[in-house]
Amino acid sequence: MPHKFPNDFLWGASISAHQTEGAYKSDGKGLTVQDTRVRDNHEIADFTIASDHYHHYKEDIQLLAELGVQIFRFSISWARIFPNGRGEVNQAGLDHYQDVINECLQHNIQPIITLNHFDLPQTLEDIGGWSNRETVDAFKDYAITVFKAYGQQVKYWLTINEPNVMLLVDQKILGKQIPIDEKYQQFHHLMIAEKYAFKLCHELVENGQIGPVPNISLVYPATSKPLDNQASLYFNSVRNWAYLDFSCFGRYNAVFSDYLKQKGVTITFAPDDEALMKENFPDFIAMNFYTTVTVEKPTDKNNMTEGISDQQSEDIMDWGFYKGVTNPYLKKNQFNWTIDPDGFKTTLQTLYDRYHLPIIITENGLGAKDDLTEDGKVHDPYRIDYLKQHIEQCLEAIEAGVDLFGYSPWSAIDLISVHEGISKRYGFIYVDRTEKELKQLARYKKDSFYWYQKLIQTNEIPPERR
């Protein structure tokens, strides 16, 4: 099969504000939940300086231009615009992102902006965060502000990054456990906030396009046992379809609703929520994908960790419904994540078949320990291999009829992993710092940079080196 992508296919790279920017108190920025979260590992880098993208954005965007990307997915730090989450606007924050956007456009790179990526302003968290309906109102004001500020130049927008992961893996992402009643009231508020974003983008941004950005991992049953298939049905709904059914169909997923009923969870609706849900929809779906998930129906309440030997499955356990197990047919990476490129294609096909909206990949990549050589090289064949396998599946999905219009992997530059620091690197561009030592924060192009550059230039997957 010829590995040739459509001429208008969008190639990009992605980052988030809190994992790259640093400058966590600079120029009027307020604190976020990522700045204040309780950390159980003080030996890894935090977000105070991160990759210092705030001060290196021109250099980083120039490198992305050299890479050849057409799109750059990044997030705005809400607390840079509204230090207190609402109220007075911080002009320095607005000006910073205007400068970033201008720099992108100077290099013919179209920004794709995520409104919120795990970094809620702490002042809103202090009043209950997403459990409090006032946070939805604050988000509306924030969205209006940035749509008006940047909507003339920025046409692609993303809503709230991975709300499903934020709630399901709350301890790892937010540093705390959320009680189940509160968790699913937060679900409702997050999804209502997203609906407002759809509505406001379409009203305020001429020709604006906006989509949700969940992390989608197709859920396999561990065996052909009927109860294992039931377990995968429930976890697919709880993990994936509940969020996208709300976004794309304006409804609560039926299996998810049954799950909430069995768990004794009741959601409080505001008077206008029903109409808002059913009248505002996305233009496309942005999908983050790293691997698939495998579950079984648990049979021993005292041994819920049996069969788990990968990092992702350890967070999947709900007695009476499902528990994660490690898929024995998949290889693992250095950080104990399973790798499933074939499942990537299946996930894309399933997503498109279910929602029939255009799809863009906004995260997909390999976290690994990279070494900088004395002559300034980073040899990362393992990353190239991962990307190659997954990009091949993108092409196969397109040829199978999926409307996939772009690929923006994680990540553009090395960034700080929430619970594994800078040692877990994803970038095409190496940032020279350690967990404790900042050094000069110099940037170096990895071998994967040159491989991806060639792919973008030709729209073809580079042939194997002999």
Summary of the structure (lengths in Angstrom):
residues: 466
radius of gyration: 21.1
end to end distance: 19.9
largest distance: 64.6
contacts: 1601
relative contact order: 0.14
helix: 42%
strand: 16%
